[in-house]
Amino acid sequence: MHPAERLATRLDRHLADVTRRRGELGPPQVAVRAPAHGIDYRSGDRTGRFHVASVGKLATATLVAQLVDRRAIGFDTRVADLLPREELTGLFDTTTTTDAAGGATVDQLLSHTAGVADYFDGPVTSGRRMRELVVAERDRLWTPAGLLAFSRDRQRPVGRPGERFRYSDTGYVLLGRIVEEVTGRPFHRVLHERIFRPVGMLDSALLFHSVPDRDRDREPGPASSAASRDTGTTAPGRTVIAPLRLGRVEASRFTSLSCDWAGGGIISTPDDLLAFSRALHAGDLIAPETLAHLAEPRNRFRPGIRYGAGTMQLRFGGFSPFLAGLPRPVGHIGVLATHVFHDPVHDADIVLNFASTGEMRRSFMTLIEIERALQHVARP
């Protein structure tokens, strides 16, 4: 039996069991491509667009790294030199400096060590957390400025820049704003111009800000227009995405999903994300040495997960000593149990969408099964 057939047989069996256990959630979207082994596996809806959640941080980090490659900025450039002072005020610990960002650098934002609070999951001084507001105020449209104001008004910095690692969606909103300030272009347009179009990601967009390029030649509906197709719209005709669960709540049509922006507001498909992962790790988007800087693990995110700068490295031995022999893929996960990873041992790209905050464990079990299957079929 051909290696690709062996892998497909094994994963089909695993995913049939997973789908049965997921009940009304249905089959997850799964894609694995390893060209050297002739593997191009799909399960679930191949073309369905879905919310990638924090997997989008990979794209934001890539745009920032492109600016570094172009020498427009450096990883060590101070944030205060790139963004207006009034935008930074209240977000950083500035007790020992007059720098509006406390001396924080671009690299510290990328690596979650700038000391900025996390608007999505971090503690608040009053009221509800953002994760709760997304469900409670489902018709609310969040802007990048509004997200920063949430951290500024209702949270406190978690430390001085460089002092500790604390995951921060707020920091990635600031990175999106840096991309805008340096390029002079809206963040969503830079995404299309520098990642989506060069890679051929025709079904990807930034939700509430743009539509997939594949849709641009289609006749706009009555609630849309040429302008709204480019800048985003909250009209009923906006891009439809696959169902997703926040807890037990189906939230794919919530306007409050606008709480993601440069930290993870992208919609995409398994094929598009496979193409992105391949292009990123093949050196088509950023220089290999720049990618190496992003991928270098620096801090512990969770047991078995190390964080670099906009990237995660999985160390399966941290989940169980029996998994210590598996490769260490590099990529990112999202709160909706979304994954994009590149396995350097098998030169494989892996995409998962389990579409629910409650499916993280099951999604990792599937990722482990994929890595085991790749090891099995790669044996001589």
C-alpha positions in Angstrom: 0.0 0.0 0.0 1.3 3.5 -0.9 2.3 5.6 2.1 -0.5 8.1 1.3 -3.1 5.4 1.3 -1.8 4.0 4.6 -2.0 7.5 6.2 -5.5 8.1 4.8 -6.8 4.8 6.1 -5.4 5.4 9.6 -6.7 9.0 9.7 -10.1 8.2 8.2 -10.6 5.6 11.0 -9.5 8.1 13.7 -11.6 11.0 12.4 -14.7 8.8 12.0 -14.5 8.1 15.7 -13.8 11.8 16.5 -16.8 12.9 14.4 -19.1 10.4 16.2 -18.0 11.8 19.5 -18.4 15.4 18.4 -22.1 14.9 17.8 -23.9 17.9 16.3 -20.5 19.7 15.8 -20.0 17.4 12.9 -16.7 16.5 11.2 -13.7 18.8 11.8 -11.7 20.2 8.9 -8.4 18.5 8.5 -5.7 18.9 5.9 -2.2 17.3 5.7 0.3 17.8 2.9 3.8 16.2 2.8 4.9 16.4 -0.9 8.1 14.3 -0.4 5.9 11.3 0.7 3.1 11.9 -1.9 0.7 12.9 0.9 -2.2 15.3 0.3 -4.9 14.3 2.7 -8.3 16.0 3.4 -11.2 15.3 5.7 -14.2 17.5 6.4 -15.2 20.5 4.3 -12.3 21.3 2.1 -13.6 24.7 0.8 -15.5 25.9 3.9 -14.2 29.3 5.2 -13.7 29.4 8.9 -12.5 31.8 11.6 -8.8 30.9 12.2 -8.6 32.7 15.7 -5.1 33.2 16.9 -3.6 31.3 14.0 -3.8 34.8 12.5 -0.9 35.8 14.7 1.3 33.9 12.3 0.2 36.3 9.5 0.7 39.4 11.6 4.2 38.2 12.7 5.0 37.5 9.0 4.0 41.1 7.9 6.1 42.5 10.7 9.0 40.3 9.7 8.7 41.5 6.1 9.1 45.0 7.3 12.3 43.9 9.1 13.5 42.2 5.9 12.9 45.4 4.1 14.8 47.3 6.8 11.8 49.6 7.4 12.0 48.6 11.1 14.1 46.3 13.3 13.1 43.8 15.8 14.7 46.1 18.4 12.9 49.2 17.2 11.1 50.9 20.1 7.3 50.8 19.9 7.2 54.5 21.0 9.1 55.4 17.8 6.4 53.9 15.6 3.0 54.7 17.2 1.5 58.0 18.5 2.0 58.6 22.2 -1.7 59.0 22.9 -2.3 55.5 21.5 0.2 54.0 23.8 -0.7 55.9 27.0 -1.9 53.6 29.8 -1.0 50.3 28.1 2.6 50.0 29.4 4.4 50.2 32.7 6.2 53.6 32.4 7.2 54.0 36.0 10.9 54.1 35.3 10.9 55.9 31.9 9.4 58.8 29.9 9.0 56.4 26.9 5.3 56.0 26.3 5.7 52.3 25.8 8.1 51.8 28.7 10.9 51.1 26.3 9.1 48.1 24.8 10.4 46.9 21.4 8.7 45.3 18.4 10.3 41.9 19.3 8.8 42.1 22.8 5.3 42.6 21.3 5.9 39.6 19.0 7.1 37.4 21.9 4.4 38.6 24.5 7.1 40.0 26.8 6.2 43.7 26.5 4.1 43.7 29.7 0.8 44.6 27.9 -2.4 43.2 29.3 -4.5 40.7 27.2 -7.9 42.3 26.3 -9.4 38.9 25.3 -8.7 36.7 28.3 -6.9 38.9 30.9 -8.4 40.1 34.2 -10.3 43.4 34.3 -10.7 46.1 36.9 -14.4 46.3 36.4 -17.2 44.8 34.4 -17.1 41.7 32.2 -14.1 40.2 30.4 -14.0 40.5 26.7 -14.7 36.7 26.2 -17.9 37.2 28.1 -18.9 40.4 26.2 -18.5 38.6 22.9 -21.5 36.5 23.8 -23.4 39.0 25.9 -23.2 41.9 23.3 -23.2 39.9 20.1 -24.2 42.9 17.9 -21.4 45.1 19.1 -18.8 46.1 16.5 -15.3 46.4 17.9 -12.6 48.6 16.3 -8.9 48.3 16.9 -9.1 51.6 18.8 -11.9 50.2 20.9 -9.8 47.1 21.7 -6.9 49.2 22.8 -9.3 51.4 24.9 -10.6 48.3 26.6 -7.1 47.4 27.8 -6.3 51.0 28.6 -9.5 51.7 30.7 -10.2 48.3 32.3 -6.9 46.5 32.6 -3.4 47.1 34.0 0.0 46.3 32.5 1.2 42.9 33.7 4.8 44.0 34.1 7.7 46.0 32.7 8.8 45.3 29.2 11.1 42.3 29.1 10.2 41.3 32.7 7.9 38.3 32.0 6.0 36.3 29.4 2.3 37.0 29.3 0.2 36.2 26.2 -1.4 39.4 24.9 -3.9 39.9 22.1 -3.6 43.7 22.9 0.1 43.5 21.9 -0.9 42.1 18.5 -3.4 44.9 17.9 -0.4 47.2 18.4 1.6 45.2 15.9 -1.3 45.6 13.4 -1.2 49.3 14.0 2.6 49.3 13.5 2.1 47.6 10.1 -0.4 50.4 9.2 1.8 53.2 10.3 4.9 51.9 8.6 3.3 51.0 5.3 0.7 53.8 5.2 -1.9 51.2 4.3 -4.8 49.6 6.2 -3.9 46.4 7.9 -6.4 44.3 5.8 -5.0 45.6 2.5 -1.4 44.8 3.5 -2.6 41.2 4.3 -4.0 40.8 0.9 -1.2 42.5 -0.9 1.8 40.9 0.9 0.4 37.5 1.9 -2.9 36.4 0.5 -2.4 37.3 -3.2 1.3 36.3 -3.5 0.5 32.9 -2.0 -2.8 32.5 -3.9 -5.0 32.5 -0.8 -8.2 33.5 -2.8 -10.6 32.4 0.0 -9.0 34.4 2.8 -9.9 37.8 4.2 -9.9 39.8 7.4 -13.5 39.5 8.8 -15.4 42.8 8.9 -12.6 44.5 6.9 -12.3 42.7 3.6 -13.8 39.9 1.5 -11.9 37.0 -0.1 -10.4 37.9 -3.5 -12.4 35.0 -5.1 -15.6 37.0 -4.3 -14.5 40.3 -5.8 -15.7 39.5 -9.3 -19.1 38.4 -8.1 -22.0 40.7 -8.2 -22.4 42.5 -4.8 -25.7 41.9 -3.0 -28.2 44.7 -2.2 -26.6 45.2 1.2 -23.1 45.7 -0.2 -21.2 47.9 -2.5 -17.8 48.1 -4.1 -16.6 50.3 -1.2 -18.0 48.1 1.5 -16.5 45.0 -0.2 -13.0 46.6 0.2 -13.3 48.1 3.7 -15.6 45.6 5.4 -19.3 45.7 6.3 -21.6 44.4 9.0 -24.4 44.0 6.6 -26.2 40.6 6.3 -24.4 40.0 3.0 -21.0 39.8 4.6 -18.8 36.7 4.1 -20.4 33.6 5.5 -18.1 31.4 7.6 -18.5 27.9 9.1 -20.3 27.4 12.4 -18.2 27.9 15.5 -18.8 27.5 19.2 -17.9 29.8 22.1 -18.6 27.4 24.9 -22.1 26.1 23.9 -23.1 29.1 21.9 -23.0 29.1 18.1 -21.4 32.5 17.3 -20.4 32.5 13.6 -22.8 35.3 12.8 -22.0 37.5 15.8 -20.8 41.0 15.0 -18.9 40.8 18.2 -16.4 38.5 16.5 -14.9 41.8 15.4 -13.0 41.6 18.7 -10.3 39.9 16.7 -8.2 41.9 14.3 -4.5 41.6 13.9 -4.5 39.1 16.8 -6.7 36.6 14.8 -9.5 38.0 12.8 -8.7 36.1 9.5 -11.1 33.8 7.8 -9.6 31.1 5.6 -9.8 27.6 4.3 -7.7 24.4 4.8 -6.1 24.8 1.3 -5.3 28.4 1.8 -3.7 27.8 5.1 -1.7 24.9 3.8 -0.4 27.2 1.1 0.5 29.9 3.6 2.4 27.4 5.8 4.3 26.1 2.8 5.2 29.5 1.6 6.3 30.7 5.0 8.6 27.8 5.7 9.9 27.6 2.1 11.3 31.2 2.4 8.8 32.7 -0.1 7.5 35.3 2.4 10.4 36.1 4.7 14.1 35.3 4.7 15.1 32.0 6.4 17.1 33.8 9.0 14.1 36.0 9.9 11.9 33.0 10.2 14.5 31.3 12.4 14.2 34.4 14.7 10.4 34.1 14.9 10.6 30.3 15.5 13.3 30.2 18.2 11.4 29.0 21.3 12.0 31.4 24.2 9.2 31.0 26.8 6.9 28.3 28.1 3.3 28.8 27.0 1.8 25.6 28.4 3.2 22.2 29.1 4.4 20.9 25.8 4.2 24.3 24.1 7.0 26.8 23.8 6.6 30.3 22.4 8.9 32.2 20.1 7.9 35.4 18.4 4.5 34.9 16.8 5.1 31.2 16.6 4.6 28.1 18.8 6.8 25.0 18.9 5.2 21.8 20.1 7.1 19.4 22.3 4.9 16.4 22.6 7.0 15.0 25.3 5.6 17.7 27.5 2.1 16.1 27.1 3.4 12.6 27.8 6.9 11.0 27.9 5.6 8.4 25.5 5.4 11.1 22.8 8.9 12.5 23.2 10.0 10.9 20.0 7.6 12.9 17.8 8.8 15.9 15.8 8.6 19.5 17.0 6.3 21.3 14.6 6.2 25.1 14.4 3.1 27.1 13.9 0.2 28.4 16.0 -3.1 27.4 17.6 -6.3 29.4 18.1 -8.9 29.4 20.9 -11.4 27.7 18.6 -9.2 24.6 18.4 -7.6 25.8 15.1 -4.1 24.7 14.2 -1.6 25.5 11.5 1.8 23.7 11.9 4.8 22.8 9.9 6.5 19.5 10.7 10.2 20.0 9.7 11.1 16.3 10.0 8.5 15.2 7.4 8.3 18.5 5.6 4.6 18.4 6.3 2.0 21.1 6.7 -1.0 20.5 8.9 -4.2 22.4 9.3 -7.0 21.6 11.7 -10.3 23.4 12.5 -12.3 21.9 15.3 -14.4 25.1 15.6 -15.1 25.2 19.3 -13.4 26.4 22.5 -14.4 23.1 24.0 -12.5 21.0 21.5 -8.9 21.8 22.2 -8.0 18.5 23.8 -9.6 16.5 20.9 -7.9 18.6 18.3 -4.5 17.9 19.9 -5.2 14.2 20.1 -5.9 14.4 16.3 -2.6 16.3 15.8 -0.8 13.6 17.7 -2.4 10.9 15.6 -1.3 12.8 12.4 2.3 12.9 13.6 2.2 9.2 14.5 0.8 8.4 11.1 3.5 10.5 9.4 6.2 8.7 11.3 4.7 5.3 10.4 4.4 6.0 6.6 7.8 7.6 6.5 9.6 4.5 7.6 11.6 2.8 4.8 
